[in-house]
């Protein structure tokens, strides 16, 4: 077992950056849940067809990804070891969503900005999971 040590200021800065990132994700999730018409109005025909034909599990998986990530960040700020588990769950859910989007060809019909977001989401999920593991190894999470 790793000896406990006090995290440095950078730990809190990184945790807050991840928290803000996940709050943005939660905001996008609620936008999709409650302002679907606004989102669909901005899509081209191909994007709308993909969006409308998503399987029922997709939004549940999306919710799991964003809320597990949010809980992971909050747990990390409270220096609780459950951050590792929630970050891993979030990353797994992000990978499932990303694989689905790739399998239906969603990548082909998005703008450059959306493509950057598509790539940034799994990267940030991986970095969150990796950082929680690092923090646990350093003894910052109890």
N, C-alpha and C positions, 0 to 999 in steps of 0.2 A: 504494500500500500504506500502511496505517495504521501509524504509529509505535507501538511497544509501550510500554505504561505499566503501572504496578502497580495492580491493582484495589483498591478501598477495602474496608473491613470490610463494608459493606452488600452488596457482591457476594457474599461468602461466606455471609452470613445468608440472602440470597435463594436461593443455590444449595442451602443446607442445607434450606430450606423445601421447595423443589422435590424434593430427594432424599427427604425424609420423605413427601411426597405420593406419589411414585412407589413407595416401599417399601410404603405402604399398598395401592397398586394391585397390586403383586406379591403381597402377602398375600391380597388378594381373589381373584387369579387362582389361587393354590394352593388356596384354600378351594374354589373351583369345581371344580378338578381332582380333589381328594382327599376332599372332604366334600359331594359333590353331594346325597346323601340329606338332609343337614341343611338345605341351601338349599331344596330342593324342598318339604320339610315346612313351610316358612314361607310358601309361595306360595299364592295363591288359584287357582282352577281356570283362569282365563284366563292368568295368569302362567305356570302350569305348562305349559299347552299351547304357549305361545310358546317357553318355555325348552326343552322337549323337541323342538320342531320346528326348532331352529336348524340352519342348514346346517353341514356339516363344516368349512368354512373359518373359521367364526366364532371358534372358540377359538384357531386359529392367528393370526388377525388380532389377537385380544385379547392373546395372548402377545407379538406384535410390538409392540403399543402400549406395554405396560407395561415390557418389557425394553429397548426402544429408549429410552424415557423415562428408565429407570434408568441406562443407559449414558451418555446425554446429561448427566445430573446429575453422574455420576462424572467424566466428561471435563471438565465445566465446573469442578469443584473442582480438577482437575489443570491447569486453564487450557489445555486442548487444543482446537483448532479443530474437531475432529470432533464436538464437542457440538452444533454447528449442524446437521450432517447427521442425527445421531441424533434430535435434537428434531423436525426436520422429518418424519422417517420416523414417529416416534411420533404426531405430530399428524395426519398423513395416515391412519394406522391408526385413530386415535380418530374421525376424521370418517367413515370407512367403517363402523365399529361404530355410531356415532350415527345415521347415515343408515339402516342396517339396522333398528335399534330403532324408529326413527320410521316406517319403511315397513311394519312388521308391527303397528303400533299399540301397542307396548309402553308408550308414554307414558300411554295411557288407563287402565291397570290398576295403576298404582303409587301408593304413598303420597306425601304431600308431601315427606317426607324423601328418598325415592328419586328424586323428580322434581328436587329440588335437586342431588342427586348426578349425575343424568343431565345436568343443565345445567352443573354445575361441572367435570366431566371435560373437555369440549371447551374450556371457557374456560381451564382450567389448562394444557392442551396448547398452546393458542394463545399464552398468556403465556410458557410455557417457550421455545417457538420464537422468539418475539419477543425475549425477553431474551438468548438466545444470540446472535442477530443483533446486538443492541445491544452485547453484550460483545465480539464480534468487531470491530465498528466502532470501539469504544473502544481496541482493541489489547490487550485483556486475555487473549485466547485466542491461543495460538501454534500 
